Amino acid sequence: MANQIAVFFSVYPEADAIEGVHEHLVKFWPPAMRKDLLVVAGGLMPTEVPLHPLVLKAAELLRPVGHD
């Protein structure tokens, strides 16, 4: 689902696309789904389909400040 969101925003300039994906995740995904996404983005849970680069960049904005 996150990849589909990224594909939608991929026609925008990169910074706008990352912000669009991030805003969508914050507005429409519950905290548990965002947490699961961070686990996948961090490579801690295998996935059959790699995450779109825009999803990975937007996920970085979801991480709490002070965490690597």
MOPAC internal coordinates of N, CA, C and O (Angstrom, degrees):
PM7 1SCF
backbone

  N    0.0000 0     0.00 0     0.00 0    0    0    0
  C    1.4364 1     0.00 0     0.00 0    1    0    0
  C    1.5372 1   110.68 1     0.00 0    2    1    0
  O    1.2310 1   120.24 1   139.03 1    3    2    1
  N    1.3119 1   117.14 1   -40.97 1    3    2    1
  C    1.4565 1   120.76 1   179.71 1    5    3    2
  C    1.5246 1   110.56 1   -62.22 1    6    5    3
  O    1.2310 1   120.49 1   141.09 1    7    6    5
  N    1.3229 1   116.67 1   -38.91 1    7    6    5
  C    1.4620 1   119.82 1   179.09 1    9    7    6
  C    1.5207 1   111.21 1   -63.83 1   10    9    7
  O    1.2310 1   119.76 1   143.15 1   11   10    9
  N    1.3282 1   118.06 1   -36.85 1   11   10    9
  C    1.4644 1   120.93 1   178.27 1   13   11   10
  C    1.5275 1   110.51 1   -64.38 1   14   13   11
  O    1.2310 1   120.52 1   140.67 1   15   14   13
  N    1.3072 1   116.61 1   -39.33 1   15   14   13
  C    1.4655 1   121.06 1   176.91 1   17   15   14
  C    1.5261 1   109.30 1   -62.50 1   18   17   15
  O    1.2310 1   120.58 1   136.08 1   19   18   17
  N    1.3312 1   116.49 1   -43.92 1   19   18   17
  C    1.4626 1   121.03 1   179.86 1   21   19   18
  C    1.5215 1   111.38 1   -63.42 1   22   21   19
  O    1.2310 1   119.85 1   139.25 1   23   22   21
  N    1.3083 1   117.88 1   -40.75 1   23   22   21
  C    1.4657 1   120.71 1   178.97 1   25   23   22
  C    1.5253 1   109.54 1   -61.30 1   26   25   23
  O    1.2310 1   120.16 1   137.78 1   27   26   25
  N    1.3251 1   117.31 1   -42.22 1   27   26   25
  C    1.4675 1   120.82 1   178.22 1   29   27   26
  C    1.5219 1   110.47 1   -56.85 1   30   29   27
  O    1.2310 1   120.38 1   133.29 1   31   30   29
  N    1.3341 1   116.88 1   -46.71 1   31   30   29
  C    1.4628 1   121.15 1  -175.80 1   33   31   30
  C    1.5345 1   113.03 1   -82.92 1   34   33   31
  O    1.2310 1   119.53 1   172.25 1   35   34   33
  N    1.3081 1   118.50 1    -7.75 1   35   34   33
  C    1.4655 1   120.82 1  -174.31 1   37   35   34
  C    1.5265 1   114.28 1   -65.68 1   38   37   35
  O    1.2310 1   119.55 1   165.60 1   39   38   37
  N    1.3160 1   118.47 1   -14.40 1   39   38   37
  C    1.4661 1   120.75 1   178.18 1   41   39   38
  C    1.5278 1   111.82 1   -81.28 1   42   41   39
  O    1.2310 1   120.39 1   168.26 1   43   42   41
  N    1.3214 1   116.86 1   -11.74 1   43   42   41
  C    1.4572 1   121.55 1   179.15 1   45   43   42
  C    1.5376 1   109.43 1   -84.92 1   46   45   43
  O    1.2310 1   120.43 1   -18.62 1   47   46   45
  N    1.3352 1   116.79 1   161.38 1   47   46   45
  C    1.4676 1   118.74 1   171.09 1   49   47   46
  C    1.5372 1   109.24 1   -54.67 1   50   49   47
  O    1.2310 1   120.65 1   -32.61 1   51   50   49
  N    1.3219 1   116.37 1   147.39 1   51   50   49
  C    1.4627 1   120.52 1  -171.04 1   53   51   50
  C    1.5250 1   113.78 1   -51.66 1   54   53   51
  O    1.2310 1   119.58 1   132.67 1   55   54   53
  N    1.3094 1   118.40 1   -47.33 1   55   54   53
  C    1.4725 1   120.25 1  -177.95 1   57   55   54
  C    1.5290 1   110.95 1   -61.93 1   58   57   55
  O    1.2310 1   120.42 1   138.97 1   59   58   57
  N    1.3253 1   116.80 1   -41.03 1   59   58   57
  C    1.4651 1   120.85 1   178.51 1   61   59   58
  C    1.5291 1   110.38 1   -67.99 1   62   61   59
  O    1.2310 1   120.37 1   142.64 1   63   62   61
  N    1.3219 1   116.89 1   -37.36 1   63   62   61
  C    1.4642 1   121.18 1   179.91 1   65   63   62
  C    1.5229 1   110.46 1   -65.54 1   66   65   63
  O    1.2310 1   120.27 1   135.32 1   67   66   65
  N    1.3139 1   117.09 1   -44.68 1   67   66   65
  C    1.4697 1   120.89 1   178.69 1   69   67   66
  C    1.5251 1   109.53 1   -61.22 1   70   69   67
  O    1.2310 1   120.38 1   135.09 1   71   70   69
  N    1.3163 1   116.88 1   -44.91 1   71   70   69
  C    1.4591 1   120.45 1   179.69 1   73   71   70
  C    1.5276 1   110.95 1   -65.14 1   74   73   71
  O    1.2310 1   120.11 1   141.73 1   75   74   73
  N    1.3200 1   117.40 1   -38.27 1   75   74   73
  C    1.4579 1   120.59 1   177.88 1   77   75   74
  C    1.5174 1   112.31 1   -63.41 1   78   77   75
  O    1.2310 1   120.52 1   135.70 1   79   78   77
  N    1.3287 1   116.61 1   -44.30 1   79   78   77
  C    1.4654 1   120.44 1   177.53 1   81   79   78
  C    1.5259 1   109.41 1   -63.31 1   82   81   79
  O    1.2310 1   120.62 1   133.77 1   83   82   81
  N    1.3047 1   116.43 1   -46.23 1   83   82   81
  C    1.4666 1   121.04 1  -179.82 1   85   83   82
  C    1.5289 1   110.59 1   -58.93 1   86   85   83
  O    1.2310 1   120.18 1   131.35 1   87   86   85
  N    1.3206 1   117.27 1   -48.65 1   87   86   85
  C    1.4639 1   120.43 1  -179.07 1   89   87   86
  C    1.5289 1   111.38 1   -60.43 1   90   89   87
  O    1.2310 1   120.78 1   139.00 1   91   90   89
  N    1.3257 1   116.12 1   -41.00 1   91   90   89
  C    1.4560 1   119.58 1   178.94 1   93   91   90
  C    1.5268 1   110.58 1   -62.04 1   94   93   91
  O    1.2310 1   120.72 1   134.73 1   95   94   93
  N    1.3088 1   116.22 1   -45.27 1   95   94   93
  C    1.4653 1   120.19 1  -179.85 1   97   95   94
  C    1.5254 1   110.99 1   -60.98 1   98   97   95
  O    1.2310 1   120.21 1   138.55 1   99   98   97
  N    1.3163 1   117.20 1   -41.45 1   99   98   97
  C    1.4635 1   121.08 1  -178.47 1  101   99   98
  C    1.5337 1   111.03 1   -70.43 1  102  101   99
  O    1.2310 1   120.55 1   138.46 1  103  102  101
  N    1.3249 1   116.55 1   -41.54 1  103  102  101
  C    1.4702 1   119.99 1  -176.24 1  105  103  102
  C    1.5231 1   113.91 1   -75.34 1  106  105  103
  O    1.2310 1   120.44 1   141.92 1  107  106  105
  N    1.3342 1   116.76 1   -38.08 1  107  106  105
  C    1.4513 1   119.56 1  -168.08 1  109  107  106
  C    1.5308 1   115.54 1  -114.61 1  110  109  107
  O    1.2310 1   119.89 1   167.55 1  111  110  109
  N    1.3034 1   117.82 1   -12.45 1  111  110  109
  C    1.4611 1   119.96 1   178.99 1  113  111  110
  C    1.5158 1   109.22 1  -102.16 1  114  113  111
  O    1.2310 1   120.07 1   -47.60 1  115  114  113
  N    1.3363 1   117.46 1   132.40 1  115  114  113
  C    1.4647 1   118.78 1   175.63 1  117  115  114
  C    1.5307 1   110.43 1   -69.04 1  118  117  115
  O    1.2310 1   120.88 1   -20.63 1  119  118  117
  N    1.3275 1   115.92 1   159.37 1  119  118  117
  C    1.4736 1   119.49 1  -178.46 1  121  119  118
  C    1.5244 1   113.87 1   -52.09 1  122  121  119
  O    1.2310 1   119.51 1   142.77 1  123  122  121
  N    1.3146 1   118.54 1   -37.23 1  123  122  121
  C    1.4706 1   120.16 1  -178.57 1  125  123  122
  C    1.5243 1   111.28 1   -64.17 1  126  125  123
  O    1.2310 1   120.25 1   141.50 1  127  126  125
  N    1.3226 1   117.13 1   -38.50 1  127  126  125
  C    1.4674 1   119.66 1   178.41 1  129  127  126
  C    1.5243 1   111.03 1   -68.77 1  130  129  127
  O    1.2310 1   120.68 1   140.85 1  131  130  129
  N    1.3314 1   116.30 1   -39.15 1  131  130  129
  C    1.4701 1   119.37 1   177.76 1  133  131  130
  C    1.5234 1   110.08 1   -64.74 1  134  133  131
  O    1.2310 1   120.21 1   140.97 1  135  134  133
  N    1.3168 1   117.20 1   -39.03 1  135  134  133
  C    1.4684 1   121.28 1   177.91 1  137  135  134
  C    1.5294 1   110.15 1   -62.58 1  138  137  135
  O    1.2310 1   120.41 1   135.25 1  139  138  137
  N    1.3259 1   116.82 1   -44.75 1  139  138  137
  C    1.4661 1   120.67 1   177.86 1  141  139  138
  C    1.5295 1   111.17 1   -61.35 1  142  141  139
  O    1.2310 1   120.82 1   139.97 1  143  142  141
  N    1.3258 1   116.04 1   -40.03 1  143  142  141
  C    1.4632 1   119.80 1   178.31 1  145  143  142
  C    1.5267 1   110.47 1   -61.37 1  146  145  143
  O    1.2310 1   120.34 1   138.45 1  147  146  145
  N    1.3121 1   116.96 1   -41.55 1  147  146  145
  C    1.4706 1   120.11 1   178.78 1  149  147  146
  C    1.5231 1   111.55 1   -63.04 1  150  149  147
  O    1.2310 1   120.66 1   144.33 1  151  150  149
  N    1.3197 1   116.35 1   -35.67 1  151  150  149
  C    1.4712 1   120.24 1   177.49 1  153  151  150
  C    1.5262 1   109.74 1   -64.27 1  154  153  151
  O    1.2310 1   120.65 1   134.79 1  155  154  153
  N    1.3291 1   116.35 1   -45.21 1  155  154  153
  C    1.4674 1   120.35 1   179.21 1  157  155  154
  C    1.5315 1   109.82 1   -66.42 1  158  157  155
  O    1.2310 1   120.57 1   133.78 1  159  158  157
  N    1.3310 1   116.51 1   -46.22 1  159  158  157
  C    1.4685 1   120.47 1  -178.41 1  161  159  158
  C    1.5279 1   111.46 1   -61.91 1  162  161  159
  O    1.2310 1   120.66 1   148.82 1  163  162  161
  N    1.3171 1   116.35 1   -31.18 1  163  162  161
  C    1.4619 1   120.63 1   179.27 1  165  163  162
  C    1.5161 1   113.58 1   -81.03 1  166  165  163
  O    1.2310 1   120.61 1   179.46 1  167  166  165
  N    1.3307 1   116.45 1    -0.54 1  167  166  165
  C    1.4571 1   120.26 1   178.37 1  169  167  166
  C    1.5157 1   114.06 1    78.92 1  170  169  167
  O    1.2310 1   120.31 1  -166.17 1  171  170  169
  N    1.3304 1   117.02 1    13.83 1  171  170  169
  C    1.4635 1   120.54 1  -177.45 1  173  171  170
  C    1.5214 1   112.96 1   -88.97 1  174  173  171
  O    1.2310 1   120.64 1   169.44 1  175  174  173
  N    1.3358 1   116.38 1   -10.56 1  175  174  173
  C    1.4568 1   121.12 1   177.54 1  177  175  174
  C    1.5264 1   107.68 1  -134.72 1  178  177  175
  O    1.2310 1   120.34 1   -54.95 1  179  178  177
  N    1.3128 1   116.96 1   125.05 1  179  178  177
  C    1.4624 1   118.32 1  -179.18 1  181  179  178
  C    1.5293 1   111.49 1   -67.59 1  182  181  179
  O    1.2310 1   121.21 1   -28.84 1  183  182  181
  N    1.3142 1   115.29 1   151.16 1  183  182  181
  C    1.4523 1   121.72 1   178.05 1  185  183  182
  C    1.5220 1   109.13 1  -139.63 1  186  185  183
  O    1.2310 1   120.41 1   -36.58 1  187  186  185
  N    1.3183 1   116.81 1   143.42 1  187  186  185
  C    1.4612 1   120.38 1  -179.36 1  189  187  186
  C    1.5216 1   111.80 1   -70.99 1  190  189  187
  O    1.2310 1   120.68 1   146.34 1  191  190  189
  N    1.3320 1   116.30 1   -33.66 1  191  190  189
  C    1.4610 1   121.36 1  -178.28 1  193  191  190
  C    1.5265 1   107.80 1  -112.75 1  194  193  191
  O    1.2310 1   120.09 1   -56.94 1  195  194  193
  N    1.3147 1   117.44 1   123.06 1  195  194  193
  C    1.4678 1   118.88 1   179.23 1  197  195  194
  C    1.5216 1   110.96 1   -62.77 1  198  197  195
  O    1.2310 1   120.84 1   -29.74 1  199  198  197
  N    1.3183 1   116.01 1   150.26 1  199  198  197
  C    1.4553 1   119.98 1   177.64 1  201  199  198
  C    1.5222 1   110.44 1   -73.58 1  202  201  199
  O    1.2310 1   121.10 1   -39.41 1  203  202  201
  N    1.3131 1   115.50 1   140.59 1  203  202  201
  C    1.4636 1   123.00 1   176.64 1  205  203  202
  C    1.5283 1   108.13 1   -59.55 1  206  205  203
  O    1.2310 1   119.62 1   -36.15 1  207  206  205
  N    1.3176 1   118.32 1   143.85 1  207  206  205
  C    1.4692 1   120.56 1   179.85 1  209  207  206
  C    1.5317 1   113.81 1   -55.02 1  210  209  207
  O    1.2310 1   119.86 1   145.53 1  211  210  209
  N    1.3351 1   117.87 1   -34.47 1  211  210  209
  C    1.4631 1   119.84 1   178.09 1  213  211  210
  C    1.5232 1   111.37 1   -66.84 1  214  213  211
  O    1.2310 1   120.25 1   145.95 1  215  214  213
  N    1.3192 1   117.13 1   -34.05 1  215  214  213
  C    1.4621 1   120.87 1   176.83 1  217  215  214
  C    1.5236 1   109.65 1   -65.74 1  218  217  215
  O    1.2310 1   120.57 1   136.41 1  219  218  217
  N    1.3226 1   116.52 1   -43.59 1  219  218  217
  C    1.4614 1   119.77 1   179.41 1  221  219  218
  C    1.5277 1   111.36 1   -61.73 1  222  221  219
  O    1.2310 1   120.43 1   139.32 1  223  222  221
  N    1.3181 1   116.78 1   -40.68 1  223  222  221
  C    1.4720 1   120.22 1   179.49 1  225  223  222
  C    1.5152 1   111.09 1   -70.27 1  226  225  223
  O    1.2310 1   120.03 1   140.42 1  227  226  225
  N    1.3338 1   117.55 1   -39.58 1  227  226  225
  C    1.4638 1   120.63 1   177.84 1  229  227  226
  C    1.5246 1   110.56 1   -67.32 1  230  229  227
  O    1.2310 1   120.20 1   144.64 1  231  230  229
  N    1.3122 1   117.22 1   -35.36 1  231  230  229
  C    1.4561 1   121.15 1   179.30 1  233  231  230
  C    1.5265 1   110.96 1   -62.73 1  234  233  231
  O    1.2310 1   120.61 1   146.99 1  235  234  233
  N    1.3175 1   116.44 1   -33.01 1  235  234  233
  C    1.4651 1   119.43 1   177.15 1  237  235  234
  C    1.5317 1   111.14 1   -59.86 1  238  237  235
  O    1.2310 1   120.53 1   147.17 1  239  238  237
  N    1.3353 1   116.59 1   -32.83 1  239  238  237
  C    1.4583 1   121.15 1   178.74 1  241  239  238
  C    1.5349 1   111.95 1   -73.12 1  242  241  239
  O    1.2310 1   120.66 1   161.53 1  243  242  241
  N    1.3224 1   116.34 1   -18.47 1  243  242  241
  C    1.4620 1   121.04 1   178.46 1  245  243  242
  C    1.5253 1   112.53 1   -82.68 1  246  245  243
  O    1.2310 1   120.90 1   159.32 1  247  246  245
  N    1.3162 1   115.89 1   -20.68 1  247  246  245
  C    1.4690 1   119.69 1  -176.16 1  249  247  246
  C    1.5269 1   109.47 1   -67.75 1  250  249  247
  O    1.2310 1   120.78 1   -40.27 1  251  250  249
  N    1.3332 1   116.11 1   139.73 1  251  250  249
  C    1.4663 1   119.47 1   176.27 1  253  251  250
  C    1.5303 1   110.46 1   -59.88 1  254  253  251
  O    1.2310 1   120.74 1   -34.42 1  255  254  253
  N    1.3097 1   116.20 1   145.58 1  255  254  253
  C    1.4631 1   121.92 1   179.07 1  257  255  254
  C    1.5283 1   108.59 1   -62.13 1  258  257  255
  O    1.2310 1   120.99 1   -42.58 1  259  258  257
  N    1.3171 1   115.71 1   137.42 1  259  258  257
  C    1.4559 1   121.01 1   177.64 1  261  259  258
  C    1.5123 1   113.83 1    93.85 1  262  261  259
  O    1.2310 1   120.18 1  -177.03 1  263  262  261
  N    1.3516 1   117.27 1     2.97 1  263  262  261
  C    1.4575 1   120.78 1   177.58 1  265  263  262
  C    1.5058 1   109.00 1  -112.31 1  266  265  263
  O    1.2310 1   121.08 1   -38.00 1  267  266  265
  N    1.3266 1   115.54 1   142.00 1  267  266  265
  C    1.4647 1   120.48 1   179.15 1  269  267  266
  C    1.4992 1   110.06 1   -95.49 1  270  269  267
  O    1.2310 1   120.10 1   180.00 1  271  270  269

